[in-house]
Amino acid sequence: MHPRPKTTFPKDRIKAVLLEGVHPVGASILRDEGFQVETVSGSPDRPKLLKLIRDAHIVGIRSKTDLPADVQDAAERLLTVGCFCIGTNQVDVVHARRKGIAVFNSPFSNTRSVAELTVAEVVALYRRLVDQSVRMHAGGWDKSAAGAHEVRGRTIGIVGYGHIGSQVSVLAESMGMRVIFHDILPKLALGNARQVKDLATLLKEADVITLHVPATQSTKNMIGAAQLRRMKQGAFLINNARGSVVDIPALADSIRTGHIGGAALDVFPHEPASKEERFESELRGLPNVILTPHVGGSTEEAQQAIAEDVAGKMLKFVNVGTTTGAVNVPEVELPGQEQLAESGPTKRRHRILHFHRNVPGVLSALHNAVAGMGANIWAEYLRTYEDVGYVVLDVDPVGVPELIRQIKAMPETIRVRALY
């Protein structure tokens, strides 16, 4: 049996920090690979965050922890960030790209969980279940059918017909609802759903509106006082997308006046960093309003799937160099490093991973450096993205320290790693 090959960097020195109660399977995946793993249940304040990630190679977050440029700069060893959720707006992904830090997320794993919650909220709003439950807990008993309705035959308007919005469409139609949707792009409608020409049309036609859009400048407060006035008298609003999408004071006013018949919100512009912090909102205490603490994707099934997905992507990046699924750097799918049978122990070809500024002449300089070491290039993979390129070279075993030194000296180099 051949001895275990030497690696470029011992795995037991690779440190991962997982914040915000990432599902334990994520930590298990990384620990099983031999990495050091530290887990934190909540979102740390800035001083603690900087201390935690100062020497981390891998950082995992959910939706509460922000990683702006200066925080990334403080983590000098950082190779990759995993967002164990759908969104990545909490990370300065452009700065990360320019530092050669790959950012991964899990855009599909909690789709079903959010869609199911949305449909459940539609039923709950139409039956006024929350108000009934609160009244019962206080000892009341009101068996009246006043204000309670079936969802069958009602029109649901979906804003954002992506993975979650389209799942809501299928579930809602299966319950007998009429489905219309608005998206900035033409989308293939599922079932009998119909795409309307603009948001104004959807606001006018829908009995209940559900939002499934990302947090961007164009979606900030996309539902404000003017849009709420265009909605039907007594219509419902659901937001399980991003907290910045709805003008909360305007929504609260519309509910108080009775123009909006109720709402369900799972996300808010300002959310507590942990369960110890008090939640404040103008929506608290209003009738037929369902408030949940950003749990749309928080089912055991979804959180486990997310943890497996994101941890797996980061693991492949660290161990192999694969960037498939990254949101900010060129995506390159790589095979495992091939083995070279030699007279002695089997050795793997060396793999050079190079993030660089996307300018002419980089490949030529790399080829010259490898040729100057007397090595052959067995495989080459290259993708570029905006201002950054990612090239991977599988080469003959060579003096890696000297080759890396030469590549680091190239003015176009952002980051270079070697695997062997």
N, C-alpha and C positions, 0 to 999 in steps of 0.2 A: 504494500500500500504506500502510495506517495505521501510525503508529509504535507500538511495543510499549507497552501501557498501563502506567502506574505502578502499583506494588503497595504494599500497606500496609507491608510489612516485607520488605526484600530477602532473597531466598531464600538468597543466599550468606552471610548472617549467621545463619541458623538452624543450630544446632549439635546434632548427634546423637552420642551415645556408646553404642556397642554392646559389651557385656561378655561374657565367658565363651565366646568363640569362636563367636558367632552365625555361621551359614552366610554366606559372602561375598556371596551374592545379595541378602541384606538390606541390606548396605552399598551394593551397586551400585544398588539401587532408589532409595535416598535420595540417593546422589551424583548419579545421573542427573537428579534433580529440582533439582540445584544446591545441596543442603545440604552443610555441612561435616560430615564423618563421621570419628570416631575409634573405632578398634577395639582391644579388649584381649582377650587370649586366655584369661585366667583370671578368677577372682573376686577383686577387690582387697580388701585390708584396709580398715578403716574410714577411716583418714586419707587413703589414696589415693583411695578411693571419693568422699569429700567433695570432694577436689580436682578429680577428673575431672568430676563432675556439677554443680559450683558454678554454671557459666554455661550448662548444657545445656538445650535446649528439649525434646529427645527422649532418653529413656534406654531401652536395650534390655538385658534380662537373661535368664538362664535360671533354673535352680532353686537356685543356690548363693548368689546375692547377695540380701541382705535390704534392703528399703527401708521402714524404719519411719517413724513420723511425723517424728521429729527430722531424719532424713536428707532427707526430702522438703522440710522447711522450709528446709534449707540450700541447696536448689536453687531459688532464687527465680524463675528463668525457666521452670521445668519446666511443659510443657503436657501431655505424655503419656508413659506408661510402656508398653513392650511386653514382655510375658512370652513369650519364644520357647519355649514349652512348653505343657503343659496347665494346670498348677496356677498359682494366684496367691496362695497362702498366704504367700509370701515378701514380699508387699507389704501395707502397711496400706491396704486399698482404701477403707475408710470415711473415713479421714483424707484420702486423695486426692480422694474425691468432694467433701468439704467444702472443698477448695481448688480445685475445678474442674479436676482433673487426671484425664483419661480413661485407664483402664487396659485394655489389650487383651491377649488371649491367643490360642492356637490349639488349641481343644479337640478337633479332629477329625483334624488333619493326620498325626499319628503313630499313629493307631489301629491300622492294619494292622501296623506294625512291632512294636508291643508285643504284639499278639495272636499274631503269628508266633513271637516269642521265647518266649512263654508255652507254646505248644504244643510247640516244640522242647525246652523244659525238661522237659515232661511225659515225652516219649520218653527224654530223657537220664537222668532219674531212674530210670525203670523199667528201663533197660538198664545203669545204673551206668556211664555212658560216661566221666565225669570220672575216677573211680577207675581205670578201665581205662587211660585215656590217661596218667595220672600213672605208673602201674605200668610201662607200656611205655617211657615216657621214661627211667625209671630202669633199663631193661634187662630188666624182668620179662616173663614170657609165661605168662598164665593163661587158657586157652581154655575154662574151665568155664562152663556155662550157669547155674550156681547163682546165684540172686538176680536173674536177668534175666527180664523178662516183657514180653509184648506189651501195648499200651494198649487194644487192641480188647476191648470188653466191660467195661472198668473204668468206674467212676463218677467223673466230675469234678464238684466242687462249686464254683460260681462265686459269690463274694461281691461284689455290685455288678454289676448287669446293665445297665450303660450302654453307651456306644459301644464300649469295648474289651471289656467282659465279654460282650456279645452277639456280637462277632466271634469271640472265643474259643469261644463256644458253637457257632457254625457250623462252625469248623475242627475242633473236637474231635469233633463228631458225624459229620463226614465221614470221620473215621478210625475210626468204629465205637464211640466212647465213649458212655456214657449220661450225659446232662447234667441236673444239677439246679442251681438257683440261689436265692440269697436276696438280696432288695433291700428297702429300707424302704418302697418304693412298689410298688403292683401294676404288673407289666410284661407286655407281650405277649411270650410265649415264642416263640422262633424254632425251626422244625423240631419235633423231639420233646422239646425241653427242658421241664422242669417246675419251677415255682416252689414252694419249700417254705415252710412257715408261719413258720419262725424259724431263727436261726443254729444253735441247738442241734440241730435236726433235720438240717441240712446237715452239721454236724460228725460226727454219728453215722453218716450214710449214705455219705459220700464216701470214695473211695480216695485222691484227691488234691484238695487245696483250693487255689484260686488267688484272690488278693485284688485287687480293682479298685475301691477306694473312695477318696474324698478325705480329706485331713487335716483333721479336725474334732475337737472335744472328745469327741464320741460315738464316734469311731473310734480314739481314742488307746488303744494297747495292747488293741485289741479281741480280739486273739489273745494271751492270756496263759496262765499255768500251768493255770488251770481249763479253758479252752477246749481246750488241747492234750491234757489228760487225756481229754476227751470224744471226741477223734478216734480212729479205728480204730488198732489195733496195726499198726505198720509203714506208716501212711499218710504221704503227702508234703504239704509246704506250699510254696507259691510266693507270693512277694510282689514284684510289679512295680508297686506303687501308691505308697505313701508310707512313709518309714522309721519314722514314729511309730506305725504300725498294729500292729506285732508287738513283743512283749516279748522282746528278743534273749536275755537270760540264761535265761529260761524255755525258749525254743526250744532253746538249746544244751544245757541239762540233759536235755530230752526226747530229743534225738538221742543224747547220751552213754548214756542208760539203754536205748536201743533202742526206746522207745515210738514215736518218730517215725522213719520209715525214711530220711528224707532231706529236703532243702530246697533251694530256689533263691531267692536274694534279689538284687535289683538296686538296692534302696534301703535306707538305713540311718538310724538316728536322728542319728548324727554322721558326716558325710562330709567327706573332705579337700577343701580349697578349690582345690587344684591337684594336678597329678601329682607335684610335688616333696614333698608332705606324705605321710607314711606312713599307710596304712590300718590301723586296729586294730579287731578284733572278736573276741568270744568264739567265733565260728563258724569262724574260721580253723583249718584243719587237721583239721576233723571229717570223717568219712567220708560220701560221697555228698551233699556240700553244694556247690552251684554258687554262686559269688559273682561278680557282675559290677558294674562301677563306674558304675551309673546310666546304662546305655546302652540301656534299653528302647526309646526312641524315636530312638536315634542310628544311623539309617541315612542314607545320602546322600539317598535319596528323601524320607524324612520331614523331615530338617533343611532341605532346600531348600524343601519345601512349607510348612513352618512359617515360614521366613524370608519367603517370598513373601506368605503370608497376613498375618502380623503387620505387616510393613513396609508392606504395602498399606493396611491399616486405619489405621495411624498417619498415613500420607501423606494419606489422604482426610480425616482429622480436621484436620490442620494446614492443608491447602489449601482444603478445602470446608466443614469443620465437621461432617461426618458422624460420628456416634458408634455406628453399627451395629456390633455385636460387642463393645462395651465391657462389662465385667463390673461396673462400679460406678456408672455415671452413666446418666441416661435415654437410651434409644436413639432417635436421630432420623436417618432416611435422607434426605439432601438431594440435590437436583439440582445440576448445575453452575450457576454464576451466569449468568443470562440477560443478553443484550446489549441495550443501548438504542441504536438508530440516531439520531444527532443530526446537526446540520449540520456539526459538526467530526468529529474522530476518534471511532470507536465506543467507548463507555464502558460498563463493566459497572455494574449496580446494586450499591450497597454492601450488604454482608451484615454484620449485627450478631449476634455470638454471645454469649449472656448466660447464665452460670450464676448462679443466685440461690437464696436461701433460699426454701423453698416455703411462702410465706405470702400471704394475700390482698392485692391492690392492686398487685402488681408489674407486671402487664400494663398497667394503667391508667397507671401512672407512665411506663412505656416509651412508650406511645402519645402521651402528652402531650409527652414530650421530643422525639419525632420530629416531631409536629405543630408544636411550637414552632419547629422549624428550617425549617418550610415545606415539608416533604417528604411524599411519599405512600408508604404501605406497600403493596408489590406482593404480598408473600407472607409468611405467618407460620407457624412450626412450633413446637409446644410439647409437651413431655412432662415429667412429673414423676416422681420416684422418691424415696420416703421423704421425707427432709428437704430435698431439693435439686430444683430445677426447671431445665430447659434450654429457652430460647426463642431462636429464630433469626428475624430480621427481614430481608427483602430490601427495601431502600428506595431512593428516588431519590438520586442523587449529592448529598451535602450536605457541610457542613463537619464532617468526621469528628472531628477533634480536640475540637471544642467539644461534639459529641454524646456522645463517649466520656467527656469530663470530667463531663457531667451524669449519665450512667448510673453512673459510678464513685462519684459522690456519694450515690447511693441507698443507704440503710442495708441493703437486702436483697441488694445486689450481692456476689457472691463473686469473679467474674472476668468481664471483658468483653473481647472482641477484635473487630476490624473487618477485613473482607476486601474489597478492591476492586482 
